[in-house]
Amino acid sequence: MMAVQASTVTPALSVDNLSVDFATRRGDVTAVNDVSFYVNPGEVLGVVGESGSGKSVTGLAVMGLIERPGHISAGRVVLAGQDITDLGERDMRRLRGNRIAMIFQDPISTLNPVLRIDTQIMEAVTAHERVSQAAARARAIEALKAVGIPSPESRLEAYPHQFSGGMRQRVAIAIALLHRPAVLIADEPTTALDVTIQAQILGEVQRLAAENGTALVWITHDLSVVAGLADRIAVMYAGRIVEGGTVSDILTTPRHHYTAGLIASVPSRNRRGQPLAQISGSTPSLANMPKGCSFHPRCEARRDICSTVLPPVVSDASGRLLRCHNPR
């Protein structure tokens, strides 16, 4: 278990000992294993890790979007004090896009390619509010203005393919923030964009979340993104959170060897002309996880105990969390 509470504020989102399993021919495979974290209103939590670490599955589980053969096998998801883990699909639909929303890496996952932008945004408004078409259209115009899309009145009549990738992502963000959700989960929404557009969208999301008091969970493999965005970081590896703390603590004094490897592999930290630093090996298969610490086959500081005993989670007085037998 990973302790989550660090203040008397009621978290906008609290995930407690969450596990997600997928049924396979070889039996159940655990993609998310005993994960716990919280996010307070107006706070940004960065969830960081390599591909296959369980970040996206965690986000989908929070949204109630895990489909068979997957299922939540343990733990709970609490939204502003309400346990939503076992809510039916009808009740979850009332929450999604209203009190909790998600932005995906590919905006095409959000936008219907055969419907105009005004239709899609107005339908998102009327799905949760009883307003006139004129009022819904006015809300759509304001939503596009809020994310920095020029000439929103005319752009509403366009189709998604008539927008650039960055503009499509802005539309997806506008839809996600329409109802000022308590929680916004962003699953690598800027990965496919160039650096300039990425910076603009990061700034827009950060500003809008702060203005609305929205708790933001930013899922990414890129530590440089969360460095200037997040308040706290949770580092995931092979389905578990292995380290967590403030951005300053994690980036300046990483204690888990996996976290240190991620930071060292950022290209800007390497000398010009020298080979890029990298973590040896690869993420283990979830169907064949090593015993003990799942990172020990790749860890240069491993001890005998690391290959046999799963390290417990420890936390200090500041709330910093660590799962390692031999920390840095």
C-alpha positions as a printed NumPy array, in Angstrom:
array([[  0.   ,   0.   ,   0.   ],
       [  1.132,   3.535,  -0.704],
       [ -0.052,   6.169,   1.784],
       [ -1.865,   9.01 ,   0.071],
       [ -3.128,  11.65 ,   2.449],
       [ -0.82 ,  14.565,   3.227],
       [ -3.257,  17.285,   4.291],
       [ -6.714,  17.908,   5.739],
       [ -8.048,  19.082,   2.368],
       [-10.553,  16.697,   0.792],
       [ -8.84 ,  15.501,  -2.387],
       [-10.562,  16.111,  -5.684],
       [ -9.461,  12.588,  -6.578],
       [ -8.204,   9.775,  -4.376],
       [ -7.085,   6.404,  -5.741],
       [ -6.616,   3.783,  -3.031],
       [ -4.794,   0.458,  -3.584],
       [ -6.053,   0.189,  -7.147],
       [ -5.325,  -2.988,  -9.129],
       [ -6.429,  -3.758, -12.681],
       [ -6.261,  -7.263, -14.151],
       [ -6.65 ,  -8.502, -17.722],
       [ -7.742, -12.042, -18.484],
       [ -5.449, -13.898, -20.902],
       [ -5.04 , -17.509, -22.022],
       [ -2.278, -17.859, -19.443],
       [ -4.449, -16.465, -16.665],
       [ -4.963, -12.999, -15.22 ],
       [ -2.249, -10.422, -15.839],
       [ -1.99 ,  -7.474, -13.453],
       [ -1.391,  -4.225, -15.355],
       [ -1.877,  -1.902, -12.362],
       [ -0.794,  -3.226,  -8.993],
       [ -1.772,  -1.632,  -5.663],
       [ -1.55 ,   1.957,  -6.871],
       [ -2.517,   4.832,  -4.558],
       [ -2.339,   8.583,  -5.035],
       [ -4.363,  11.745,  -4.473],
       [ -4.762,  15.121,  -6.146],
       [ -6.115,  18.202,  -4.412],
       [ -8.252,  20.878,  -6.126],
       [ -6.089,  23.086,  -8.342],
       [ -3.094,  20.766,  -8.02 ],
       [ -1.159,  19.059, -10.821],
       [  0.123,  15.507, -10.371],
       [  2.519,  14.153, -12.975],
       [  2.397,  10.369, -13.483],
       [  5.639,   9.349, -15.179],
       [  7.043,   6.112, -16.554],
       [  8.044,   4.148, -19.645],
       [  5.546,   2.662, -22.062],
       [  3.914,  -0.359, -20.453],
       [  4.276,   0.936, -16.902],
       [  0.511,   1.116, -16.339],
       [  0.026,   4.88 , -16.571],
       [ -2.701,   4.921, -19.216],
       [ -4.512,   1.928, -17.751],
       [ -4.631,   3.757, -14.42 ],
       [ -6.226,   6.774, -16.118],
       [ -8.785,   4.615, -17.921],
       [ -9.632,   2.811, -14.682],
       [-10.275,   6.113, -12.928],
       [-12.613,   7.089, -15.771],
       [-14.445,   3.757, -15.589],
       [-13.362,   2.936, -19.147],
       [-11.728,  -0.445, -18.564],
       [-13.492,  -2.969, -20.771],
       [-13.418,  -6.755, -20.824],
       [-11.175,  -8.692, -20.649],
       [ -9.938,  -6.082, -18.158],
       [-11.459,  -5.248, -14.781],
       [-10.672,  -3.498, -11.516],
       [ -9.709,  -6.348,  -9.199],
       [ -9.023,  -4.353,  -6.04 ],
       [ -9.051,  -0.863,  -4.553],
       [-11.306,   2.109,  -5.068],
       [-11.58 ,   5.441,  -6.86 ],
       [-13.018,   8.352,  -4.863],
       [-14.118,  11.543,  -6.615],
       [-14.532,  14.504,  -4.245],
       [-15.497,  12.16 ,  -1.409],
       [-17.776,   9.915,  -3.527],
       [-16.722,   6.329,  -4.174],
       [-17.265,   5.807,  -7.905],
       [-15.495,   2.465,  -8.253],
       [-18.61 ,   0.36 ,  -8.703],
       [-20.965,   2.881, -10.307],
       [-23.006,   1.584, -13.228],
       [-22.407,   2.82 , -16.756],
       [-25.421,   5.158, -16.692],
       [-24.184,   6.908, -13.544],
       [-20.633,   7.106, -14.888],
       [-21.883,   8.773, -18.059],
       [-23.374,  11.521, -15.914],
       [-19.956,  12.079, -14.351],
       [-17.733,  11.789, -17.428],
       [-17.306,  15.103, -19.176],
       [-19.055,  16.809, -16.276],
       [-17.223,  16.233, -12.974],
       [-14.325,  14.231, -14.399],
       [-12.888,  14.409, -17.918],
       [-10.026,  12.975, -19.927],
       [ -7.858,  14.22 , -22.798],
       [ -6.292,  11.506, -24.957],
       [ -2.994,  11.471, -26.824],
       [ -4.779,  11.392, -30.188],
       [ -7.594,  13.975, -30.47 ],
       [ -9.23 ,  11.769, -33.101],
       [-10.135,   9.521, -30.145],
       [-12.285,  12.401, -28.9  ],
       [-13.515,  14.028, -32.117],
       [-15.917,  12.461, -34.611],
       [-14.412,  12.98 , -38.091],
       [-17.816,  13.25 , -39.831],
       [-19.379,  15.863, -37.539],
       [-18.692,  19.601, -37.522],
       [-16.955,  21.057, -34.506],
       [-20.043,  23.048, -33.451],
       [-22.177,  19.895, -33.394],
       [-19.677,  18.053, -31.23 ],
       [-19.171,  20.827, -28.694],
       [-22.87 ,  21.685, -28.483],
       [-23.759,  18.032, -27.922],
       [-21.198,  17.927, -25.108],
       [-22.944,  20.933, -23.531],
       [-26.502,  19.609, -23.838],
       [-25.494,  16.128, -22.609],
       [-25.197,  17.544, -19.088],
       [-27.206,  20.782, -19.142],
       [-30.673,  21.751, -20.342],
       [-29.944,  24.828, -22.43 ],
       [-31.15 ,  26.194, -25.761],
       [-29.231,  25.63 , -28.987],
       [-28.331,  29.312, -29.049],
       [-26.935,  29.13 , -25.526],
       [-25.035,  25.938, -26.352],
       [-23.504,  27.598, -29.414],
       [-22.463,  30.602, -27.335],
       [-20.787,  28.219, -24.877],
       [-18.992,  26.537, -27.773],
       [-17.634,  29.867, -29.005],
       [-16.413,  30.786, -25.529],
       [-14.79 ,  27.349, -25.135],
       [-12.774,  27.777, -28.339],
       [-11.751,  31.289, -27.295],
       [-10.554,  29.941, -23.94 ],
       [ -8.091,  27.559, -25.601],
       [ -6.74 ,  30.196, -27.977],
       [ -8.414,  29.249, -31.259],
       [ -8.731,  32.385, -33.447],
       [-12.017,  33.311, -35.198],
       [-14.001,  30.753, -33.175],
       [-17.331,  31.671, -34.786],
       [-16.157,  30.556, -38.217],
       [-14.006,  27.659, -36.996],
       [-17.049,  26.082, -35.36 ],
       [-18.355,  25.24 , -38.829],
       [-15.216,  23.289, -39.771],
       [-14.642,  19.536, -39.606],
       [-11.793,  17.994, -37.577],
       [ -9.718,  17.232, -40.696],
       [ -9.665,  20.965, -41.463],
       [ -7.713,  21.635, -38.263],
       [ -4.024,  21.04 , -37.626],
       [ -3.017,  18.464, -35.015],
       [ -2.412,  21.184, -32.433],
       [ -5.769,  22.837, -33.136],
       [ -7.597,  19.501, -32.889],
       [ -5.998,  18.937, -29.503],
       [ -7.12 ,  22.408, -28.406],
       [-10.685,  21.508, -29.405],
       [-10.431,  18.278, -27.379],
       [ -9.204,  20.292, -24.384],
       [-12.043,  22.791, -24.841],
       [-14.582,  19.953, -24.745],
       [-12.942,  18.409, -21.676],
       [-13.098,  21.716, -19.782],
       [-16.626,  22.739, -20.879],
       [-18.237,  21.907, -17.539],
       [-15.283,  22.879, -15.361],
       [-14.646,  19.327, -14.105],
       [-13.276,  18.689, -10.655],
       [-10.672,  16.353, -12.177],
       [ -8.991,  16.342, -15.586],
       [ -6.844,  13.399, -16.677],
       [ -4.482,  14.153, -19.568],
       [ -2.935,  11.067, -21.183],
       [  0.141,  12.348, -23.07 ],
       [ -1.92 ,  14.884, -25.047],
       [  1.08 ,  16.743, -26.459],
       [  3.362,  13.838, -27.428],
       [  2.636,  14.03 , -31.158],
       [  2.958,  17.828, -31.358],
       [  6.   ,  19.97 , -32.104],
       [  7.764,  21.667, -29.219],
       [  6.276,  25.141, -29.809],
       [  2.681,  23.909, -29.949],
       [  3.355,  21.621, -27.01 ],
       [  4.493,  24.548, -24.871],
       [  1.44 ,  26.593, -25.84 ],
       [ -0.986,  23.811, -24.955],
       [  0.796,  23.075, -21.666],
       [  0.451,  26.729, -20.733],
       [ -3.233,  26.834, -21.715],
       [ -4.129,  23.696, -19.752],
       [ -2.192,  24.854, -16.697],
       [ -3.906,  28.259, -16.787],
       [ -7.405,  26.881, -17.322],
       [ -7.017,  24.262, -14.582],
       [ -5.804,  26.912, -12.132],
       [ -8.638,  29.291, -12.99 ],
       [-11.274,  26.566, -12.55 ],
       [ -9.714,  24.886,  -9.516],
       [ -9.467,  21.661, -11.509],
       [ -7.204,  18.881, -10.24 ],
       [ -4.994,  17.768, -13.118],
       [ -3.405,  14.331, -13.558],
       [ -0.828,  14.589, -16.348],
       [  0.306,  11.191, -17.666],
       [  3.584,  11.236, -19.583],
       [  6.868,   9.47 , -20.253],
       [  8.621,  12.845, -20.504],
       [ 10.037,  14.221, -17.26 ],
       [ 10.884,  17.527, -18.934],
       [  7.155,  18.14 , -19.469],
       [  6.127,  17.684, -15.846],
       [  9.17 ,  19.595, -14.572],
       [  7.508,  22.92 , -15.346],
       [  3.912,  21.785, -15.003],
       [  3.364,  19.539, -11.987],
       [  3.363,  20.14 ,  -8.253],
       [  4.082,  16.497,  -7.429],
       [  5.299,  13.452,  -9.364],
       [  4.432,   9.766,  -9.081],
       [  6.89 ,   7.482, -10.882],
       [  5.425,   4.191, -12.159],
       [  7.265,   1.047, -13.16 ],
       [  5.725,  -2.29 , -14.166],
       [  2.323,  -1.388, -12.775],
       [  3.459,   0.025,  -9.438],
       [  4.328,   3.471,  -8.102],
       [  7.971,   3.21 ,  -7.048],
       [  8.601,   6.809,  -5.962],
       [  6.528,   9.897,  -5.273],
       [  7.06 ,  13.406,  -3.981],
       [  7.318,  17.047,  -4.93 ],
       [  8.763,  17.98 ,  -8.296],
       [ 11.757,  19.556,  -6.587],
       [ 12.507,  16.467,  -4.479],
       [ 12.103,  13.975,  -7.302],
       [ 14.078,  15.873,  -9.932],
       [ 16.915,  17.125,  -7.731],
       [ 17.378,  14.15 ,  -5.379],
       [ 15.83 ,  11.021,  -6.9  ],
       [ 16.126,   8.09 ,  -4.505],
       [ 14.889,   5.218,  -6.654],
       [ 17.402,   4.018,  -9.227],
       [ 14.717,   3.858, -11.918],
       [ 13.821,   7.515, -11.344],
       [ 17.487,   8.472, -11.519],
       [ 17.8  ,   6.557, -14.793],
       [ 14.832,   8.386, -16.299],
       [ 16.3  ,  11.747, -15.355],
       [ 19.764,  10.843, -16.66 ],
       [ 18.282,   9.767, -19.998],
       [ 16.818,  13.217, -20.734],
       [ 18.806,  14.356, -23.819],
       [ 19.508,  17.84 , -22.45 ],
       [ 21.46 ,  16.301, -19.566],
       [ 23.93 ,  14.588, -21.903],
       [ 27.132,  16.193, -23.17 ],
       [ 27.222,  17.068, -26.842],
       [ 28.817,  14.301, -28.873],
       [ 28.506,  11.706, -26.114],
       [ 26.197,   8.661, -26.305],
       [ 22.822,   9.212, -24.685],
       [ 22.489,   7.757, -21.196],
       [ 19.983,   4.949, -20.99 ],
       [ 18.591,   2.357, -18.618],
       [ 19.854,  -1.08 , -19.614],
       [ 17.349,  -3.79 , -20.482],
       [ 13.627,  -3.324, -20.999],
       [ 10.378,  -3.263, -19.039],
       [  9.448,  -6.818, -17.983],
       [  6.462,  -8.609, -19.469],
       [  3.425,  -8.301, -17.229],
       [  2.753, -11.976, -17.915],
       [  6.187, -12.943, -16.568],
       [  7.109, -10.52 , -13.815],
       [ 10.366, -11.138, -11.944],
       [ 10.205, -12.01 ,  -8.269],
       [ 11.01 ,  -9.393,  -5.675],
       [ 11.551,  -5.879,  -6.992],
       [ 10.389,  -5.757, -10.605],
       [ 13.244,  -3.375, -11.481],
       [ 16.056,  -5.508, -10.066],
       [ 17.096,  -7.144, -13.406],
       [ 17.929,  -3.658, -14.738],
       [ 19.286,  -2.133, -11.53 ],
       [ 23.036,  -1.705, -11.058],
       [ 22.601,  -1.294,  -7.277],
       [ 20.61 ,  -4.498,  -6.695],
       [ 21.279,  -6.735,  -3.718],
       [ 20.343, -10.361,  -3.118],
       [ 17.157,  -9.378,  -1.312],
       [ 15.979,  -7.415,  -4.367],
       [ 15.47 , -10.597,  -6.404],
       [ 13.346, -12.351,  -3.774],
       [ 11.44 ,  -9.815,  -1.658],
       [  9.097,  -7.085,  -2.892],
       [ 10.28 ,  -3.856,  -1.234],
       [  7.696,  -2.23 ,   1.03 ],
       [  6.591,   1.346,   0.543],
       [  8.065,   3.788,   3.037],
       [  7.287,   7.475,   3.482],
       [  8.947,  10.278,   5.392],
       [  7.479,  13.21 ,   7.305],
       [  7.201,  15.29 ,   4.118],
       [  5.069,  12.63 ,   2.424],
       [  7.792,  11.458,   0.066],
       [  7.255,   7.831,  -0.949],
       [  9.733,   5.164,  -1.973],
       [  9.672,   1.453,  -2.846],
       [ 13.313,   0.295,  -2.803],
       [ 15.568,  -1.974,  -0.678],
       [ 18.737,  -0.038,  -1.517],
       [ 17.861,   3.613,  -2.298],
       [ 20.353,   6.165,  -3.539]])
